[in-house]
Amino acid sequence: MEKILKIDKEKCINCNLCNKTCILTKFCGYEKIEDGAQKFCINCGHCIAICPTGAINHYKIKSVEKIGELPNFEMTKNLIMKTRSVRDFTGEKLKDTEIESFRKIMEYSASGINLQSIELMIIQDEQQLKNITKITMQMYNLIEKIYKFPFIKNIIKFAGGKNNFESLKFEVNTHKQRKIAYQNGADPILYNAPALLLFIAPDKSALATDDSTIISQNILLASSALNLGGCYMGCITVGCKLLKYKPLIKSLKIPKGYFLSQALVIGHPSFQLTNMPERNHKNINLI
């Protein structure tokens, strides 16, 4: 059996950094990374990334990329402050270079036990986007009707949990205004965004929710740096994951064997926020 990981003895300077960075040698009882890698390597590449002489050869990881200069704290804070929900777009389509940037962000984002299982679908077809808005409005109309029955309401509360239930209650209470906006030609679902991003994962992917949330937030942060903006599509994810509304699931055209884990719209904002509204003060408990 071919070795997963080999160390070039001529290049190795015995600095031991690879063993220090590997979870298998640091916490799982293996003395050398070669021994642990053969059985349990998750291909994270930390050993290769930290090796100062390029002495480690891995069967799956063929190269590394230099990490550039990092932003300081103020720059990072400003980026986070700028990354607010955007619901008004110019209508300009996403550029190929912007889509390529999303791919890079996905590749660099953290994932549980390095599964890297999340894939991205980007819907830009105008007719499909309009159809998704139409079907989501129909879903809200149905929810508005059945929400009046206490028994159904309790089932939704039990199945979805308190947070999802409170979110759904807000959506029901504001649906009257949403219907008026839709009748007047507005898009109260996707906000006329030029692109809907769907983060999908293989069926039975246990860490999909965590991984897709990390990736989607990283893409939103990167979007701010690219002068783009976006908004999470809770109505789409709740409709698919909690309510399992078949017409909506079908309209997204997700490949067989995959499920929707997270969704957001992205586009060029029609205006830029230059101030940050006051936020709730957060306590930190030191133990």
N, C-alpha and C positions, 0 to 999 in steps of 0.2 A: 504493500500500500504506500502510495507516494505521500511524503510528508507535507503537511499543510504549511508548515513554517520552517525555514532553514536559516541558519546564521552563518555568514561568511566569516570564518575564523581569522582570515587575514585582515579583514576590515575591522573586526570587533576589537574595541579597546577596553573591554571589561568594565565599562562605567556603571553597569547594572541598572541603568535608567529604564530599560524595557521591562525588567522584572518589577520595578517599583510602580510602573504605570498599569500593569496588567492585573485585572481583578483575580485572575486564576492563581497567580503566584502570591499576590498580596493577601488574599482572603480565603482561598480555596485549598490551600495546602500543597500546591505544586512548587517544587524548588526552581524549576526552569520553565520559561514560557513554551519551549518546544514540547515539553511533556503535556502541559495543560491544553495547549492549542490543538493537539491531535484529537482530543475527545470533545472539548467544549468551546473552541474558539467561536466567537460571534462576529468575527471580521470587523471589529470596531476600528482597527488600524492604529490604535494609540502607540503601540510598540514601534511601528514604522515611523510614525510622525515624530516621535521623540528621539529616535536614534540619530546621533550626531554624525555618523560616518556612512549611513546607508548600508549597514551590514546585514539587515534583515530582509529576506526574500519570502514573500507570502504568495500562495498560489492564486489568491483572488484579488489582492490589492497590489496593483502594478505601479502606482505613482502617488506622489504627495503634491500638495499645492502650498506655496508659502503664504502664511497669514500676514496680511499687510498691517499698516498702522491702524491702531484702534482709536475710535472717537473718545474724547474725555467725557467725564460725567455730565457736564452741562450740555454737551452736544447730544448725548444719549437721552437725557431728560427732555430736551427740546423735541427730539424725534418722537418720543412717547406722547408728549403733550400735543403734538400736531396730529397724531394718529387718532382722530375722532371719527364717528360714523358720518359718512357722506351719503346724502340722499338726493342730490341735485347735480346732474352731469351735463356736460356740453354736447354729448352725442358722438364725440370723436371716437373712432375705433381704436382698440389697442394695437400698438405697433408690434412687429415681430420681435424687436429687441426687448420690449417690455415683457412679452410672454417668455422669452428666453431667460430673462432675469428671474421670473417666477420659478422656472425649472431649476436654476442654480440654487435658489433659496430652499426649495424642497430637498435638494440633494444634501445641503449643508445642515439642515435642521436635525435636532436630536430626535431619536425614536427609541422606544422601550426595547431593551435587549437587542438593539441595532437591527430590528426586523426590516425597517425601511419598506413597509408594505403599502403605504398610502400612494395612490395614484391620483392624477388630476385630470378632470374633464373641463374644458372651457367651452361654454355654449355662447356663440356670437350671432347665430342665425336669428334675424329679427322676427320671423314668423314663429319660430319655436319659442322665443322669449315671450312673445305676446300670448301664445297658447298656454305657457306655464302660468303667466299672470291670470289668464281667464280661468284655468282649472283651479288655481289656488283660491281665487274669489269664490268659485263654486263650493270649494271645501269649507271656506268660512261661512257661507250661507247655510250649509248643512250643520256645521257646529253650532251656529246661532240658534237653529231650530231645536236640536236635540239637547242643547245646554239648559233648556227650560225645564227639563225633567230631572228632578232631584236624584233619582236612581242612576241615570246616565252620568250625571255630574259626579256622583260619588265613585263610580267605576273609573272615570277619567282621573280623579284625584288619587285613588288608590294605585292605579297602574302607572301613572306618570310621576308621582311624587309631588310634594308641596310646591317646589319652585316651578316646575313645568305647569302645574295647575294654576298658580298665580299668574304666570305669563299668559296662559290660555284665557283666563278670566279677563285680563286686560284687553286681549285681542277681541274677545266677544263684545265687551263694553264699548269698544271704539269702532266696531264694524259698521255701524250706521253711517258714520262719517266717511268710512272707507268706500262704502257703496256709492255715496254721493260723488266722491272724487272720481271714482271709476266711470260713473255715468257721464261725467263731464269731460271725459277723455284723458284723465290723468292715469298714471300707473302707480297705485298705492302698494304694490307688492315688490316689484323689482326696480321701481323708481326710474324707469327708462334707461337703466344702465346698459352700456354696450356689451357687457360680458357677465355671465353667471359662472362662477367657479364652483365645481362640485368635487369635493374630496372623497374619494371612494376607496374601499378596502375589500380584500377578499372575504367571503363569508367565513364566519367563525374566527375572525381576527380579534383577539381579546383586547388588544391595546389600541384599537383604531381610534376611539374617542379621544384619548390622551394625545396620541401622535398627530391626528388631524387638527386638533386645537392648537398645538404648538406650531405646526406648519402654517396654518391659516393666519395666526397672529404674526408670525415672522413675515409672511407675505404682505400683510397690511402695513407693517413697519417699513418694509422695503418699498412699498407703494408710496408711502409718504415721502421717502427720499427721492422717488422718481416723479414727484408732483402728481401722483395719482391718489385716489381715495376709494374707500369701499365701505361696505356695511354687511354685518352678519345677517344671514337669511334664516332666522329662527323659524319662520313660518314654513320654510321648505324642509328643514331638518325634523321639526316636530311632526309635520304632515307625513313624512316618510317613516321616521323611526318610532314615534309614539302612536300616531293615529293610523299608520299604515294605509293611507288613502291611495288606493290602487290607481285611479286616474292620474294622480300627480306623479307617482312612481313611474308609471308608463310614459308620461310626457317627458321625463328626464332622459330616457333612453340609456339607462345604466346597463352595462354589459352583464350578461348572465354570470352568476357566481360572485358578484360584487354587491355591496350595499353602500348607501350614502352615509357618510360619517359626519361631514360638515359642509356648509355652503356659505358663500358670500358673493356679493356683486362688486365689481371693480370698474372704474372708469376715470375720466378726467373731470375733476370737480369744476363746477361753474364759478366757484369762488373759493378762497382760501381763508381759513381761520387764522387770525393773528393774535388772539388772546385765549387764555385758558380760564374757563369758569371755575369758581370755587368748588372744591371737592370736600367730601366728608373727611374729617380728621380721623386718621387711623391710629389706634393704640397698638403698641408692640409689647407683648408680655414677655418679660425676661425671667427665665426660670433657673 
